[in-house]
Amino acid sequence: MKLFPNGIIITQTEYTGLLHVEADPEQWLKDALAEKARLRRDALINEWRPRLFADSSVAEFPADADALARLILSRRDCKSRAQADAECTPPELPYRHNLDRFNARTCTGAKVTLFQTGIDLPDLDYDCILVYVQDLDDWVLGALLGQINRGKKKMIREWQPKLFADPNVSNIPANEDQLIQVIVNHPDYKTLAEL
């Protein structure tokens, strides 16, 4: 499965925030997806093990976690979160809060494209996650926006006292993007990868 085949476009300031807490933002997000898939696969197996034990038509199941997850996912009674939510009374509407937040951002100035050719995710990982998550694009953008926010806040928290103490700095911008630009232009600033 390919997520975001045209990449994810963020502002240079957002990318700067990521670089403050991640040496390789793309690898961080790939690792986060892989961990999410592993945890959801394990949850799927733990949830379905008692059902498989109780099913008289199941004589044995694979001793390999991935093969067992595939077996569970192939069952007609295994549904994705979106399918299960649609069958509720009343149906639970799709949750796309993070997509809405991402699309509502003001994106002016320089841009950076993460994953220019998309994010390749094994089908099994995708399917395991979707048993528990309505919309994987929404989850990815939520994780990304959260890490961007974490990086920007950490940068400001670490650097505002340094700017206050610097006799060469007479004023600090009252705009977050401009303040981050002042920080990264400071001769002592280094990204996580440069430390």
Residue frames relative to the residue before (quaternion, step in Angstrom):
aa qw qx qy qz dx dy dz
M 1.0000 0.0000 0.0000 0.0000 0.00 0.00 0.00
K 0.1870 -0.7685 0.6028 0.1052 3.54 -1.00 0.85
L 0.1801 -0.7684 0.6091 0.0785 3.54 -0.78 1.11
F 0.8510 0.0688 -0.0676 0.5163 3.56 -1.12 0.71
P 0.0425 -0.8589 0.5098 0.0231 3.64 0.65 1.07
N 0.7154 0.3994 -0.2507 0.5156 3.61 1.19 -0.42
G 0.6103 -0.5680 0.3427 0.4330 3.56 1.26 0.23
I 0.3919 -0.6664 0.5755 0.2668 3.52 -1.39 -0.01
I 0.2033 -0.8023 0.5543 0.0880 3.57 -0.53 1.18
I 0.0202 0.7757 -0.6286 0.0525 3.54 -0.82 1.09
T 0.5796 -0.5770 0.4327 0.3793 3.56 -1.25 0.26
Q 0.6415 -0.5091 0.4022 0.4092 3.54 -1.26 0.34
T 0.6326 0.5278 -0.3345 0.4575 3.60 1.01 -0.76
E 0.6400 0.5080 -0.3243 0.4765 3.60 0.98 -0.80
Y 0.6486 0.5112 -0.3120 0.4698 3.57 0.99 -0.83
T 0.6165 0.5411 -0.3315 0.4661 3.57 1.06 -0.78
G 0.6326 0.5255 -0.3205 0.4700 3.58 1.02 -0.80
L 0.6421 0.5143 -0.3166 0.4722 3.58 1.00 -0.81
L 0.6825 0.5032 -0.2894 0.4440 3.57 0.90 -0.93
H 0.5834 0.5764 -0.3799 0.4279 3.58 1.20 -0.35
V 0.7904 0.2808 -0.1438 0.5251 3.60 1.12 -0.63
E 0.7631 0.2541 -0.1581 0.5728 3.61 1.25 -0.23
A 0.4058 -0.7120 0.5167 0.2478 3.58 -0.78 1.00
D 0.7817 0.0877 -0.0280 0.6168 3.60 1.11 -0.71
P 0.2663 -0.8176 0.4872 0.1522 3.61 0.07 1.27
E 0.6425 0.5176 -0.3418 0.4500 3.61 0.98 -0.72
Q 0.6608 0.4894 -0.3122 0.4758 3.59 0.95 -0.82
W 0.5972 0.5581 -0.3590 0.4505 3.59 1.04 -0.73
L 0.7012 0.4645 -0.2829 0.4609 3.60 0.84 -0.96
K 0.6111 0.5275 -0.3496 0.4756 3.61 1.05 -0.68
D 0.6624 0.5014 -0.3009 0.4683 3.58 0.94 -0.88
A 0.6375 0.5228 -0.3261 0.4626 3.59 1.01 -0.79
L 0.6483 0.5057 -0.3100 0.4773 3.60 1.01 -0.79
A 0.6530 0.5101 -0.3151 0.4627 3.58 0.93 -0.87
E 0.6623 0.4902 -0.3052 0.4773 3.59 0.97 -0.82
K 0.6191 0.5295 -0.3393 0.4704 3.59 1.00 -0.78
A 0.6613 0.5062 -0.3036 0.4629 3.59 0.91 -0.91
R 0.6536 0.5124 -0.3183 0.4570 3.60 0.91 -0.87
L 0.6761 0.4939 -0.2903 0.4633 3.57 0.90 -0.93
R 0.6731 0.4801 -0.2957 0.4785 3.59 0.98 -0.81
R 0.6055 0.5339 -0.3561 0.4706 3.61 1.08 -0.64
D 0.6693 0.4924 -0.2936 0.4726 3.57 0.92 -0.92
A 0.6408 0.5126 -0.3240 0.4707 3.61 1.01 -0.77
L 0.6237 0.5406 -0.3266 0.4606 3.58 1.03 -0.83
I 0.6668 0.4933 -0.2973 0.4729 3.59 0.88 -0.93
N 0.6734 0.4972 -0.3008 0.4570 3.60 0.87 -0.90
E 0.6574 0.5063 -0.3028 0.4689 3.57 1.04 -0.77
W 0.7623 0.4085 -0.2019 0.4597 3.58 0.92 -0.91
R 0.4790 0.6860 -0.4465 0.3172 3.64 1.12 -0.38
P 0.6861 0.4640 -0.3124 0.4651 3.67 0.76 -0.88
R 0.6283 0.5296 -0.3372 0.4594 3.60 1.06 -0.70
L 0.6555 0.5015 -0.3140 0.4693 3.57 0.99 -0.81
F 0.6293 0.5284 -0.3311 0.4638 3.58 1.02 -0.79
A 0.7127 0.4620 -0.2510 0.4643 3.58 1.01 -0.83
D 0.6154 0.5514 -0.3451 0.4452 3.61 1.24 -0.31
S 0.3414 -0.7784 0.4936 0.1843 3.59 -0.42 1.22
S 0.6197 0.5473 -0.3554 0.4361 3.61 1.18 -0.34
V 0.6378 0.4876 -0.3247 0.5000 3.60 1.29 -0.16
A 0.1826 -0.8073 0.5562 0.0746 3.57 -0.43 1.25
E 0.7786 -0.0807 0.0751 0.6178 3.57 1.13 -0.69
F 0.1256 -0.7704 0.6135 0.1198 3.50 -1.27 0.25
P 0.6764 -0.5367 0.3192 0.3906 3.56 -1.19 0.55
A 0.4270 -0.6935 0.5289 0.2386 3.53 -1.22 0.65
D 0.5979 0.5268 -0.3508 0.4918 3.59 1.32 0.08
A 0.5195 -0.6808 0.4215 0.2983 3.59 -0.78 1.05
D 0.6732 0.4847 -0.3143 0.4615 3.61 0.87 -0.85
A 0.6576 0.4991 -0.3107 0.4711 3.60 0.94 -0.86
L 0.6425 0.5112 -0.3247 0.4696 3.59 1.01 -0.76
A 0.6365 0.5153 -0.3285 0.4705 3.59 0.97 -0.80
R 0.6366 0.5199 -0.3292 0.4648 3.61 0.97 -0.81
L 0.6314 0.5295 -0.3274 0.4624 3.59 0.99 -0.84
I 0.6654 0.4966 -0.3018 0.4686 3.59 0.88 -0.94
L 0.6827 0.4988 -0.2875 0.4499 3.58 0.86 -0.96
S 0.6573 0.5207 -0.3149 0.4446 3.60 1.11 -0.57
R 0.5416 0.6279 -0.4034 0.3868 3.60 1.23 -0.26
R 0.5379 -0.6399 0.4451 0.3210 3.57 -1.05 0.77
D 0.6978 0.4723 -0.2804 0.4598 3.59 1.09 -0.60
C 0.5621 0.5413 -0.4062 0.4754 3.60 1.25 0.17
K 0.0488 -0.8217 0.5672 -0.0272 3.55 -0.62 1.16
S 0.5037 -0.5981 0.5178 0.3469 3.52 -1.22 0.47
R 0.6601 -0.4943 0.3786 0.4202 3.57 -1.26 0.32
A 0.6468 0.5183 -0.3254 0.4551 3.60 0.96 -0.83
Q 0.6491 0.5034 -0.3208 0.4715 3.61 0.98 -0.80
A 0.6682 0.4988 -0.3036 0.4610 3.59 0.88 -0.92
D 0.6631 0.5026 -0.3088 0.4609 3.59 0.95 -0.85
A 0.6421 0.5269 -0.3203 0.4554 3.58 1.06 -0.74
E 0.6899 0.4778 -0.2738 0.4699 3.59 1.14 -0.60
C 0.4816 0.6540 -0.4452 0.3769 3.61 1.25 -0.08
T 0.2604 -0.7340 0.5985 0.1875 3.55 -1.27 0.40
P 0.4613 -0.3833 -0.7518 0.2740 1.59 -0.79 2.33
P 0.6435 -0.5250 0.3689 0.4173 3.60 -1.17 0.42
E 0.3941 -0.6879 0.5530 0.2562 3.54 -1.08 0.76
L 0.4132 -0.7311 0.4915 0.2307 3.54 -0.71 1.10
P 0.6023 -0.5612 0.4144 0.3879 3.59 -1.13 0.58
Y 0.3043 -0.7388 0.5829 0.1479 3.53 -1.06 0.89
R 0.1147 0.8035 -0.5708 0.1243 3.55 -0.49 1.21
H 0.1045 0.8445 -0.5139 0.1088 3.53 1.05 0.85
N 0.6952 0.4793 -0.2895 0.4507 3.60 0.88 -0.89
L 0.5988 0.5314 -0.3571 0.4811 3.59 1.09 -0.63
D 0.6549 0.5034 -0.3106 0.4703 3.57 0.96 -0.85
R 0.6502 0.5068 -0.3184 0.4681 3.61 0.97 -0.85
F 0.6572 0.5157 -0.3118 0.4526 3.57 0.94 -0.90
N 0.7106 0.4603 -0.2588 0.4651 3.57 0.88 -0.94
A 0.6597 0.5149 -0.3070 0.4532 3.61 1.19 -0.46
R 0.4733 0.6837 -0.4449 0.3326 3.61 1.23 -0.19
T 0.3929 -0.6605 0.5796 0.2710 3.53 -1.24 0.53
C 0.0654 -0.8227 0.5644 -0.0154 3.56 -0.53 1.20
T 0.1631 0.7724 -0.5939 0.1553 3.53 -0.01 1.30
G 0.7378 0.4109 -0.2982 0.4449 3.54 -1.23 0.41
A 0.7991 -0.2959 0.2245 0.4727 3.51 -1.32 -0.40
K 0.2052 -0.7753 0.5908 0.0877 3.55 -1.14 0.75
V 0.1761 -0.7334 0.6472 0.1105 3.52 -1.32 0.50
T 0.2119 -0.7658 0.5930 0.1304 3.57 -0.97 0.84
L 0.2133 -0.7499 0.6170 0.1074 3.53 -0.71 1.14
F 0.8441 0.1020 -0.0880 0.5189 3.59 -1.11 0.69
Q 0.0710 -0.8597 0.5051 0.0276 3.57 0.67 1.09
T 0.7571 0.3028 -0.1967 0.5444 3.61 1.10 -0.55
G 0.6664 -0.5098 0.2942 0.4577 3.60 1.20 0.39
I 0.4544 -0.6444 0.5437 0.2875 3.51 -1.40 0.09
D 0.2448 -0.7624 0.5832 0.1369 3.57 -0.66 1.11
L 0.0065 0.7868 -0.6145 0.0568 3.53 -0.79 1.10
P 0.4847 -0.6625 0.4727 0.3204 3.61 -0.75 0.94
D 0.5963 -0.6022 0.3985 0.3507 3.57 -1.01 0.82
L 0.6362 0.5309 -0.3393 0.4453 3.59 0.97 -0.80
D 0.6383 0.5161 -0.3273 0.4680 3.59 0.94 -0.84
Y 0.6426 0.5322 -0.3073 0.4576 3.56 0.93 -0.96
D 0.7012 0.4788 -0.2705 0.4537 3.58 0.80 -1.02
C 0.6409 0.5195 -0.3291 0.4595 3.61 0.98 -0.77
I 0.6530 0.5039 -0.3166 0.4685 3.58 0.94 -0.83
L 0.7010 0.5004 -0.2827 0.4223 3.58 0.89 -0.93
V 0.5021 0.6044 -0.4490 0.4255 3.60 1.22 -0.08
Y 0.7884 0.3135 -0.1370 0.5113 3.59 1.11 -0.68
V 0.7419 0.3413 -0.1823 0.5477 3.61 1.20 -0.45
Q 0.4681 -0.7035 0.4584 0.2755 3.58 -0.80 0.98
D 0.8159 0.0351 0.0663 0.5733 3.56 0.80 -1.04
L 0.3273 -0.7848 0.4907 0.1901 3.58 -0.39 1.20
D 0.5859 0.5564 -0.3829 0.4478 3.62 1.04 -0.61
D 0.6388 0.5251 -0.3179 0.4639 3.57 1.00 -0.86
W 0.6563 0.5106 -0.3131 0.4588 3.60 0.94 -0.88
V 0.6535 0.5190 -0.3139 0.4529 3.60 0.91 -0.93
L 0.6885 0.4694 -0.2933 0.4685 3.57 0.85 -0.92
G 0.6096 0.5403 -0.3518 0.4613 3.61 1.09 -0.61
A 0.6520 0.4990 -0.3108 0.4788 3.57 0.96 -0.87
L 0.6629 0.5110 -0.3017 0.4565 3.58 0.93 -0.90
L 0.6744 0.4834 -0.3007 0.4701 3.59 0.85 -0.94
G 0.6372 0.5304 -0.3277 0.4530 3.58 1.02 -0.74
Q 0.6833 0.4720 -0.2887 0.4765 3.59 0.94 -0.86
I 0.5957 0.5396 -0.3589 0.4745 3.59 1.09 -0.66
N 0.6696 0.4997 -0.2948 0.4638 3.58 0.86 -0.98
R 0.6338 0.5344 -0.3225 0.4568 3.58 0.98 -0.88
G 0.6829 0.4973 -0.2862 0.4521 3.58 0.90 -0.94
K 0.6673 0.4969 -0.3056 0.4631 3.57 0.92 -0.88
K 0.6700 0.4950 -0.3017 0.4637 3.58 0.91 -0.89
K 0.6496 0.5098 -0.3185 0.4655 3.59 0.96 -0.83
M 0.6372 0.5317 -0.3252 0.4534 3.58 0.96 -0.86
I 0.6848 0.4749 -0.2892 0.4710 3.57 0.84 -0.95
R 0.6464 0.5270 -0.3185 0.4504 3.60 0.94 -0.88
E 0.6977 0.4592 -0.2704 0.4788 3.62 0.99 -0.82
W 0.7860 0.4042 -0.1866 0.4289 3.56 0.88 -0.91
Q 0.5430 0.6206 -0.4288 0.3690 3.62 1.04 -0.44
P 0.6634 0.4745 -0.3365 0.4706 3.69 0.84 -0.75
K 0.6320 0.5272 -0.3380 0.4564 3.61 1.03 -0.71
L 0.6519 0.4964 -0.3165 0.4779 3.58 1.03 -0.78
F 0.6171 0.5390 -0.3418 0.4602 3.61 1.04 -0.76
A 0.7196 0.4522 -0.2423 0.4679 3.57 1.00 -0.85
D 0.5973 0.5795 -0.3613 0.4206 3.61 1.21 -0.31
P 0.3686 -0.7563 0.4936 0.2203 3.64 -0.53 1.12
N 0.6294 0.5440 -0.3366 0.4412 3.60 1.21 -0.37
V 0.6597 0.4594 -0.3041 0.5111 3.60 1.27 -0.17
S 0.1418 -0.8225 0.5484 0.0518 3.57 -0.51 1.21
N 0.7959 0.1005 -0.0418 0.5956 3.59 1.15 -0.60
I 0.2090 -0.7458 0.6196 0.1271 3.52 -1.22 0.63
P 0.4887 -0.6757 0.4562 0.3105 3.61 -0.80 0.93
A 0.3844 -0.7158 0.5417 0.2154 3.56 -1.14 0.71
N 0.5950 0.5160 -0.3557 0.5032 3.56 1.29 0.41
E 0.5141 -0.6860 0.4133 0.3070 3.60 -0.71 1.05
D 0.6705 0.4950 -0.3148 0.4542 3.61 0.83 -0.90
Q 0.6735 0.4860 -0.2965 0.4715 3.59 0.94 -0.86
L 0.6242 0.5275 -0.3383 0.4666 3.59 1.04 -0.74
I 0.6468 0.5048 -0.3225 0.4720 3.59 0.93 -0.82
Q 0.6303 0.5252 -0.3360 0.4627 3.60 1.02 -0.72
V 0.6242 0.5206 -0.3317 0.4789 3.61 1.03 -0.78
I 0.6539 0.5222 -0.3143 0.4482 3.58 0.94 -0.89
V 0.7292 0.4316 -0.2663 0.4594 3.61 0.72 -1.00
N 0.6516 0.4916 -0.3216 0.4799 3.60 1.19 -0.35
H 0.4842 0.6534 -0.4417 0.3789 3.59 1.26 -0.18
P 0.5399 -0.6686 0.3986 0.3204 3.63 -0.83 0.90
D 0.6960 0.4715 -0.2823 0.4622 3.63 1.13 -0.48
Y 0.5319 0.6569 -0.4111 0.3414 3.62 1.22 -0.21
K 0.0075 0.7690 -0.6391 0.0160 3.54 -1.10 0.83
T 0.4414 -0.6504 0.5400 0.3009 3.56 -1.12 0.70
L 0.6996 -0.4503 0.3365 0.4410 3.57 -1.28 0.22
A 0.6629 0.5136 -0.3079 0.4493 3.60 0.98 -0.81
E 0.6859 0.4903 -0.2832 0.4572 3.60 1.12 -0.62
L 0.5542 0.6283 -0.3934 0.3786 3.61 1.21 -0.34
